[in-house]
Amino acid sequence: MLPNVMRALLLALLSTSLALPAMAQDDKRASREREALRRAQQQVQKSTQDLSALQQKFDAAEQERAKLADEVGGAQTQAKNEAARGQRLQRDLQTVTREREALQARSAEQERKLQELTAKLAQLDRDLVSARQRGQQLDTQGAGLREQVAACENRNTQLYATGRSLIEQCRDRSAKDTLLRLEPFTGMGRVGIENMLETHRDKLDEHKTPARLPAN
């Protein structure tokens, strides 16, 4: 949706375009004024369209970045859970190993229990291997997601730079002088133009992705 200030500027320019023929006293002067107004309208319309398209790209990039950040967080949490489970299994394995060694020193009456513990030990070994493999897979997945987040943040930075460049182009002296000459018709002077550009710059700054801290 176009910002209110841009909509007001377009309405003012269109109203002035309709009123110019009636106010013109000199044909050549009126022609020059209409041409200047037409160029100003085209410039404002192009700037509005460019800023609107850029805003949409910003919103999409921010949504993608947030989604990927959530996926990274989920993968990291799963990896931590699997690591904790692996540690628990390792402790269980050590405990069962000690119990098996103690039972091996006892009489044949404990043979059945020894067999049960041996089977449990084998299952724990398999569970531990599975947990380690799952942890490695999650680590790999997390690395891939972090790369996607970095790419998304890089795209956000590029879009931010493009937006700032567009605002600076709107602040170009020739473009600004053209709009200032039309101040009697638009009611927007230098301060109004600066406020309009400042509003768009603030919106760009608001959606700029903050720099990430280095990973530990």
N, C-alpha and C positions, 0 to 999 in steps of 0.2 A: 504494500500500500504506500502511495506517495506521501512524503512528509507534508504536514499542513502548510509549512512555509513555502514549499515548492508549488503546492496546489494554488496558494494565494497569489504567488508570483505569476503563474500561468494564466489565471483568471484575469489578473490585472493587465497582463500583456495582450490577451485576447480582446478585452474590453477596449483597450487603447487602440488596437488594430481596427476595431469597428468604428471608433469615434474619429480616427485620423482624417478621413476624407472630409468630414463636416468641418473640422477645425482648420484645415489647410487653407492658407491664403495665397500661397504661391505654389504653382504646380511643380516646379523643380525642387523646391524645398520639401514639399509633401512627399515627393517620390524618394528623396534621400532619406527622409525620416521613416517611410514605410520599409525601405530596404534595410535600414539599420535595425528597425524593430523586427523584421523578418529574420535577420541573422541572429539577433539576440534570442528570439523565440526558439530558433533551431538549436542554438547552443544550450539554452536552458533545458529544452526537451531532451537533447542527447545526454546532457549531464544527469538529468533525472533518471532516464532509462538506464544509463551506465551504473548509477548509484543503486538503483533498485535491483538490477541484475547482480551486482556485487553483494548486496545485502542477502539475497537469496543464496548465493554461493557460500557466504559466511555462515548462514544458518545451517545449511546442509553439512558443511565441514565441521561445525561445532557438534551437530548431532552425531556424525560419524565418529568424531574424536571421543565424545562421551560414551558412545556404545563400545568402542574398542577399549577405552579405559576400564569400563565395567567388566569386559571379558578378561582383560589382563588381571584385574583384581580377583575375579572368580578363579582363574587358573592358578594364581599365586596362592590363594587360600587352599585350593585342592592339593597343590603341591606340598604346602606346609602340613596339611592333614595326613597326606600319604607318608611324609617324612616322619611325623610323630608316630604314625601306625608302625612304620618300619622299625623305629626305635623300641616301641613296645614289644614288637615281635622278636627283636634281637634280645631284649631282656628275657622274654619268655623262653627263647631258645637256649640262652645260657643257663637259665634255671633248670629247664628240663635236662640239659646235658649233665649238669651237676647231679641231678636226681638219678639219671641213668647210671652214671659212674658209681654212685653209692650203692645202687641196687645190684650192680654187677659184682660187687664184693660180698653180697649176701648169699644166702642159701638158695637152693633150687626152688624153694617154696615161693620165692618172689619172681620166678621166671615169667609167669603170666602177666604180672604187672609190668615187668620189664618190656615185654613185647608190646603192651598197650602204649607205654611211654615212647617206645621206639617208633611206633606208627604215628603218634602225635608229633614226635620230633620231625619225622619226614614231612608231615603236612605243614608244620611250621616253616620248614626249609622252603617248601614250595610257595607258601604264602609270602615269605620274605623276598624271594626272587621276584614274585609277581608285583609286590609293593615297590621294589626298587625299579623294575621296568616301568611301572606306571608313573613313578616319580620322574624318571628320565623323560618319558613322553610329555609330561606336563611342563617340565623345564623347557623342552624344545618348543612346545606350543606357546609358552609364555614369551620366549625370545621372539618368535614370529609375530605375536601380537604387539610386542613392544616396538618392533620395526614398523608395523603398520601405524601405530600411534605416532611414531616419529615422523613418518611420511605425511600423516594427516596434519601434524603441527607445522611441518614445513610448508604444506600447501596453504595453511591458514596464514603463515607469515608472508607468503608471496601475495595472497589476496589483500592482506593488510597494506603491504607496500604499494600495490596497485591502486588501492583506494586513496591512500595519502597522496600518491602522484597525481591522481585525478583531481583531488581537491586543490593541490598546488597549481595545476593547470587552470582551474577556475579562478585562481587568484592572480593569474597572469594580468599584467598591467593593461594590455590591449583589450582583453575581454572585460575586465573590470571597468575600464573607461567607457566602453560601449554601453554597459548597463547604467553607469552613472549619468551619461548623457540623456538616458531615458527616465531619470528620476522624477521629473515633473509628471510623467504619465504613470509610472509604476508605484511611486511613493516609497521606493526602497533606495536609500542612500548607501554610502560606504559602510556605515555601521550595520545596516540591515543585511548587506551582503556578507560582511564578516561574521555576523551572528549565524546566518544560514550555513556558511561553511564550517563554523565552529561546531554547530550541532551535528553535522555529518562526521566531523573528525572525532567528536566525543563518542558517537555511536560505533565508529570503527575501533576506537580504543577499548570500548566496553566489550566488544566481541573478540578482541585479540587474545590468543591463547598465551597465558603466562609461561615464561621459560621454566623448564623442568629442572629440578635439582639433580646433580649427578647421582647415579645409582651407587649404593654402597657395595 
